[in-house]
Amino acid sequence: MTSRSYWTAVWCGFLVLTIGLGVRQSFGIFLKPISAELHVGRELFSFGTALSMLLMGVFAPFSGRLCDRFGSAVTIAGGGAFYVLGMIATATMHGPFMLILGNVLVGIGLSAATFGPVLGVVLRVAPPAKAALAVGICSAGGSFGQFFIVPLASVLQGYFGDWRPTMWALTAFAVLMMILPIGLNDSAQIAAAKRAQGGRQTSREALSEAFGQRSYLLLVIGYFVCGFHVAFVGGHLPAYISDKGIGLSLFGVTLSPAELGGWSIGMVGLFNIAGSILWSSMGGRYQRKNLLALLYLLRALVFLGFVLAPLSAASVLVFAAALGFLWLGTVPLTTALVGYLFGPVHLTMLNGIVFFGHQVGSFFGGWGGGKLFDLQGNYDTMWWLSIGLGVLSALLHWPIVEKPVARPQFAARPA
């Protein structure tokens, strides 16, 4: 694998994640206008986005299996097609059914066009000495999408004064997700890995092996918390800031509360560009499970500081920057840890199952935020849940045993 070819995969993957996750994270700015247009509370929209995240996780192991068997390029491109169909359904909806259908299609599409499949390609094609840096840079694509696309969507929303033209503009971006996977072809690497070290292990044997490891189960459960945090903050922070009427006026520039909400998500993405690369690079030098425990503990402290500090534009931006530094650093660390424990042959499928835990958390973080707001009129309980779950995930990651699984039975079996 030449330097040029693996960097092609890194940058194509970067752009797939930029668009797919950036557009998805921008849905938070549509929460209030769509709920108002449909004359419903926030739970319906929150349920739709949460269901999308849950289906993204449900289908992730199946998408991973398709990648491991047939190659990632065609699988990711197919996911992009489902994503675009979901965006079209959402942009044309006039009632709850089409809103939910659009979210269902987007969720299925993202199961094949998100971190697991994309980072699986990078881990396979990058030289081992460059893998940590390559995965970190590629992971930062999701953060760059938040930094670039979410504020852009917020600006477009203000310019058009209507959410539909903004949704159509985002749909046009999403079409690129069907083209970019041309640079994510890992079929040769998958075939070589099967010949070299594990092709005789079936998918069923790989699943049985993984679920027999306590460390794998702890990863699945701990990743739930990451999903909870990401979905709650990404889906509800803009509305929270708007509810509180927190705007910003600085150096002659004035941001409305709605615009500050969009920019706060962008700030999370901006700081996570550095965070993703740094945490991933440290994963090449230190035990990843210890870094994950530290990262979740720091998240809990950031949430606690935000809850206790007086709410202002400054506290919002400081919170967004600090959380951004910790936002998706979990992804390259968790993905690489699964690959280290179990090897490259069934990597995407096993990562898909871990990601399912993440998306179950996303469902409860996204839907729970809307449900509790409609019941209580505020997000107070969700902030405290985020703090407690961060501490819990730190405790779950600490006892993980970071050691490759031995497979003498497959090494000894004749070809």
VENWODA-V737662 format. One record per residue. N is the residue number from 1. RES is the residue in one letter. PSI is psi in radians with two decimals (* if undefined). NEAR is the number of other C-alpha atoms within 12 Angstrom. Layout:
BEGIN
n = (N;N)
res = (RES;RES)
psi = (PSI;PSI)
near = (NEAR;NEAR)
END
This chain:
BEGIN
n = (1;2;3;4;5;6;7;8;9;10;11;12;13;14;15;16;17;18;19;20;21;22;23;24;25;26;27;28;29;30;31;32;33;34;35;36;37;38;39;40;41;42;43;44;45;46;47;48;49;50;51;52;53;54;55;56;57;58;59;60;61;62;63;64;65;66;67;68;69;70;71;72;73;74;75;76;77;78;79;80;81;82;83;84;85;86;87;88;89;90;91;92;93;94;95;96;97;98;99;100;101;102;103;104;105;106;107;108;109;110;111;112;113;114;115;116;117;118;119;120;121;122;123;124;125;126;127;128;129;130;131;132;133;134;135;136;137;138;139;140;141;142;143;144;145;146;147;148;149;150;151;152;153;154;155;156;157;158;159;160;161;162;163;164;165;166;167;168;169;170;171;172;173;174;175;176;177;178;179;180;181;182;183;184;185;186;187;188;189;190;191;192;193;194;195;196;197;198;199;200;201;202;203;204;205;206;207;208;209;210;211;212;213;214;215;216;217;218;219;220;221;222;223;224;225;226;227;228;229;230;231;232;233;234;235;236;237;238;239;240;241;242;243;244;245;246;247;248;249;250;251;252;253;254;255;256;257;258;259;260;261;262;263;264;265;266;267;268;269;270;271;272;273;274;275;276;277;278;279;280;281;282;283;284;285;286;287;288;289;290;291;292;293;294;295;296;297;298;299;300;301;302;303;304;305;306;307;308;309;310;311;312;313;314;315;316;317;318;319;320;321;322;323;324;325;326;327;328;329;330;331;332;333;334;335;336;337;338;339;340;341;342;343;344;345;346;347;348;349;350;351;352;353;354;355;356;357;358;359;360;361;362;363;364;365;366;367;368;369;370;371;372;373;374;375;376;377;378;379;380;381;382;383;384;385;386;387;388;389;390;391;392;393;394;395;396;397;398;399;400;401;402;403;404;405;406;407;408;409;410;411;412;413;414;415)
res = (M;T;S;R;S;Y;W;T;A;V;W;C;G;F;L;V;L;T;I;G;L;G;V;R;Q;S;F;G;I;F;L;K;P;I;S;A;E;L;H;V;G;R;E;L;F;S;F;G;T;A;L;S;M;L;L;M;G;V;F;A;P;F;S;G;R;L;C;D;R;F;G;S;A;V;T;I;A;G;G;G;A;F;Y;V;L;G;M;I;A;T;A;T;M;H;G;P;F;M;L;I;L;G;N;V;L;V;G;I;G;L;S;A;A;T;F;G;P;V;L;G;V;V;L;R;V;A;P;P;A;K;A;A;L;A;V;G;I;C;S;A;G;G;S;F;G;Q;F;F;I;V;P;L;A;S;V;L;Q;G;Y;F;G;D;W;R;P;T;M;W;A;L;T;A;F;A;V;L;M;M;I;L;P;I;G;L;N;D;S;A;Q;I;A;A;A;K;R;A;Q;G;G;R;Q;T;S;R;E;A;L;S;E;A;F;G;Q;R;S;Y;L;L;L;V;I;G;Y;F;V;C;G;F;H;V;A;F;V;G;G;H;L;P;A;Y;I;S;D;K;G;I;G;L;S;L;F;G;V;T;L;S;P;A;E;L;G;G;W;S;I;G;M;V;G;L;F;N;I;A;G;S;I;L;W;S;S;M;G;G;R;Y;Q;R;K;N;L;L;A;L;L;Y;L;L;R;A;L;V;F;L;G;F;V;L;A;P;L;S;A;A;S;V;L;V;F;A;A;A;L;G;F;L;W;L;G;T;V;P;L;T;T;A;L;V;G;Y;L;F;G;P;V;H;L;T;M;L;N;G;I;V;F;F;G;H;Q;V;G;S;F;F;G;G;W;G;G;G;K;L;F;D;L;Q;G;N;Y;D;T;M;W;W;L;S;I;G;L;G;V;L;S;A;L;L;H;W;P;I;V;E;K;P;V;A;R;P;Q;F;A;A;R;P;A)
psi = (2.05;2.82;-0.76;-0.76;-0.67;-0.52;-0.49;-0.78;-0.72;-0.83;-0.59;-0.73;-0.71;-0.80;-0.64;-0.80;-0.64;-0.85;-0.91;-0.84;-0.58;-0.81;-0.73;-0.71;-0.41;-0.18;-0.38;-0.53;-0.22;-0.10;-0.90;-0.82;-0.68;-0.72;-0.67;-0.71;-0.66;-0.07;0.82;2.97;-3.00;-0.20;-0.69;-0.90;-0.73;-0.68;-0.72;-0.83;-0.63;-0.70;-0.68;-0.79;-0.67;-0.79;-0.57;-0.69;-0.69;-0.74;-0.17;-0.78;-0.62;-0.71;-0.70;-0.70;-0.70;-0.72;-0.82;-0.52;-0.74;-0.05;2.68;-0.53;-0.90;-0.60;-0.79;-0.71;-0.70;-0.68;-0.68;-0.66;-0.78;-0.70;-0.83;-0.74;-0.68;-0.68;-0.70;-0.75;-0.70;-0.74;-0.46;0.04;2.60;0.26;3.04;-0.65;-0.88;-0.56;-0.80;-0.74;-0.77;-0.74;-0.64;-0.82;-0.71;-0.73;-0.78;-0.73;-0.77;-0.38;-0.47;-0.14;0.78;-2.80;-0.85;-1.04;-0.75;-0.83;-0.48;-0.72;-0.85;-0.74;-0.56;-0.69;-0.38;2.50;2.50;-0.67;-0.37;-0.03;-0.77;-0.81;-0.76;-0.77;-0.70;-0.78;-0.78;-0.74;-0.58;-0.26;-0.72;-0.63;-0.72;-0.59;-0.72;-0.75;-0.68;-0.87;-0.69;-0.86;-0.64;-0.78;-0.66;-0.73;-0.78;-0.67;-0.76;-0.63;-0.83;-0.50;0.31;2.42;-0.43;-0.86;-0.61;-0.74;-0.67;-0.66;-0.71;-0.60;-0.69;-0.69;-0.76;-0.45;-0.54;-0.40;-0.30;-0.24;-0.72;-0.52;-0.12;-0.59;0.19;0.74;1.98;0.37;-0.71;-0.69;-0.66;-0.80;-0.72;-0.69;-0.67;-0.70;-0.63;-0.73;0.27;0.25;-0.32;-0.12;2.13;2.93;-0.71;-0.72;-0.66;-0.72;-0.76;-0.73;-0.82;-0.81;-0.19;-0.07;2.12;-0.63;-0.68;-0.75;-0.68;-0.64;-0.77;-0.82;-0.75;-0.57;-0.35;-0.72;-0.69;-0.80;-0.73;-0.85;-0.87;-0.77;-0.72;-0.87;-0.83;-0.64;-0.41;-0.27;-0.77;-0.74;-0.67;-0.80;-0.72;-0.74;-0.69;-0.14;0.58;1.84;-2.98;2.32;2.01;2.23;0.72;-0.03;2.24;2.24;2.26;2.87;-0.68;-0.72;-0.67;-0.63;-0.78;-0.73;-0.51;-0.69;-0.65;-0.67;-0.70;-0.82;-0.71;-0.85;-0.40;-0.26;-0.86;-0.69;-0.78;-0.78;-0.74;-0.85;-0.70;-0.72;-0.70;-0.48;-0.34;-0.21;-0.50;2.89;2.23;-0.62;-0.60;-0.68;-0.69;-0.73;-0.76;-0.75;-0.80;-0.63;-0.74;-0.65;-0.81;-0.71;-0.65;-0.76;-0.76;-0.77;-0.69;-0.69;-0.68;-0.46;2.61;2.36;2.21;3.01;-0.67;-0.77;-0.59;-0.82;-0.66;-0.75;-0.81;-0.72;-0.79;-0.77;-0.63;-0.69;-0.41;0.07;-1.15;0.32;-0.36;-0.55;-0.98;-0.60;-0.80;-0.79;-0.82;-0.59;-0.71;-0.76;-0.67;-0.70;-0.71;-0.09;3.10;-0.24;-0.85;0.45;-0.87;-0.63;-0.81;-0.63;-0.57;-0.64;-0.72;-0.72;-0.50;-0.72;-0.71;-0.77;-0.46;-0.74;-0.69;-0.69;-0.86;-0.58;-0.72;-0.94;-0.72;-0.64;-0.80;-0.72;-0.86;-0.56;-0.77;-0.56;-0.70;-0.29;0.19;3.05;0.27;-0.82;-0.67;-0.65;-0.76;-0.59;-0.69;-0.67;-0.89;-0.72;-0.56;-0.77;-0.74;-0.76;-0.63;-0.73;-0.59;-0.60;-0.44;-0.77;0.06;2.39;1.98;1.45;2.31;2.50;2.28;2.41;1.12;-0.49;-0.58;-0.57;-0.58;-0.35;2.29;2.58;*)
near = (20;12;16;14;22;32;28;27;39;42;32;37;49;40;41;49;45;42;43;53;47;41;49;48;49;50;51;50;48;43;41;34;26;31;28;18;20;22;17;19;24;37;34;32;44;44;36;40;47;46;36;40;48;38;38;47;45;32;38;42;33;33;47;47;34;30;45;44;29;22;35;45;39;32;43;49;39;33;44;40;33;34;45;40;32;39;43;31;28;38;31;22;24;19;22;25;18;23;34;30;32;35;40;35;36;46;44;39;43;53;51;53;57;53;52;52;54;61;55;55;53;49;46;45;37;31;22;20;15;24;37;40;34;41;52;45;41;48;54;49;45;53;51;42;40;44;36;33;43;47;37;30;43;42;29;26;31;25;15;16;15;24;33;29;25;34;37;28;28;40;37;23;33;40;30;29;44;36;26;37;38;26;33;44;36;41;26;21;30;34;24;19;25;25;18;18;25;32;27;24;28;19;25;15;20;32;26;17;25;33;20;14;24;21;30;41;30;33;47;37;32;42;46;40;48;50;43;42;47;47;44;46;45;50;47;47;47;39;38;37;39;29;22;23;20;29;30;26;16;12;7;7;11;15;26;26;29;37;37;41;46;49;40;51;56;45;35;45;46;38;34;38;37;32;36;41;37;33;40;43;29;28;33;27;17;19;27;38;43;29;35;47;36;29;45;42;32;30;40;35;27;34;37;27;23;30;24;17;16;15;21;23;30;21;26;40;31;24;35;40;32;32;44;42;32;46;50;49;51;52;49;49;49;54;49;49;42;44;38;34;33;35;34;42;41;46;47;50;42;48;54;47;41;47;51;39;37;43;45;38;39;42;39;38;44;44;38;41;48;42;28;27;28;20;16;14;19;23;31;23;22;34;34;24;27;41;31;26;34;37;30;29;41;35;27;31;39;26;22;32;24;31;19;21;25;18;21;12;15;21;16;12;13;10;13)
END
